[in-house]
């Protein structure tokens, strides 16, 4: 992920890629997909990244995307 590019656009591209993989019958575990998204966030998101890693709750990808967009807006 790039700091210069809008996070919403980048997340949208990531989500499209995941959907294309699903369409090709290449399933990936939900925890893996969400974890990779968190790992790919720009280093300015390190605090958020660490906070999500230490939470016991695993968010589904759609909820995680919503949460990241809200955090970006704030």
C-alpha positions in Angstrom: 0.0 0.0 0.0 1.2 3.5 -0.8 0.8 6.5 1.4 0.3 8.8 -1.7 -2.7 6.8 -3.0 -6.1 6.9 -1.4 -6.5 4.0 1.0 -10.1 3.4 -0.1 -8.9 2.9 -3.7 -6.2 0.5 -2.6 -8.5 -1.5 -0.4 -11.0 -1.7 -3.3 -8.3 -3.1 -5.6 -7.3 -5.6 -2.9 -11.0 -6.7 -2.5 -11.4 -7.1 -6.2 -8.3 -9.3 -6.3 -9.6 -11.5 -3.6 -13.0 -11.8 -5.4 -11.2 -12.7 -8.6 -9.3 -15.5 -6.8 -12.6 -16.8 -5.4 -14.1 -16.7 -8.9 -11.3 -18.9 -10.1 -12.0 -21.3 -7.2 -8.9 -20.4 -5.3 -10.2 -20.1 -1.8 -8.1 -18.4 0.9 -8.9 -18.6 4.6 -10.7 -15.5 5.8 -8.1 -14.9 8.6 -5.3 -15.0 6.1 -7.0 -12.5 3.7 -7.7 -10.1 6.6 -4.2 -10.6 8.0 -2.5 -9.8 4.7 -4.5 -6.6 4.3 -3.4 -5.5 7.8 0.2 -6.3 7.0 0.1 -4.4 3.7 -1.0 -1.2 5.3 1.5 1.6 5.0 4.0 2.0 7.9 2.1 5.1 9.1 -0.6 2.5 10.2 1.8 0.6 12.5 -0.1 1.5 15.6 -3.4 0.3 14.1 -1.6 -2.8 12.8 -0.2 -3.7 16.2 -3.6 -3.0 17.9 -5.4 -5.3 15.5 -2.8 -8.1 16.0 -3.3 -8.0 19.8 -7.0 -8.1 19.7 -8.5 -11.6 20.3 -11.4 -10.8 17.9 -10.9 -11.6 14.2 -12.9 -9.4 12.0 -14.3 -10.6 8.7 -12.7 -8.9 5.7 -15.8 -6.7 5.0 -15.9 -5.5 8.6 -12.1 -4.9 8.6 -12.4 -2.8 5.4 -15.2 -0.8 7.0 -13.1 -0.3 10.1 -10.0 0.8 8.2 -12.0 3.3 6.2 -13.5 4.8 9.4 -10.0 5.0 10.9 -8.7 6.7 7.8 -11.6 9.2 7.9 -10.9 10.0 11.5 
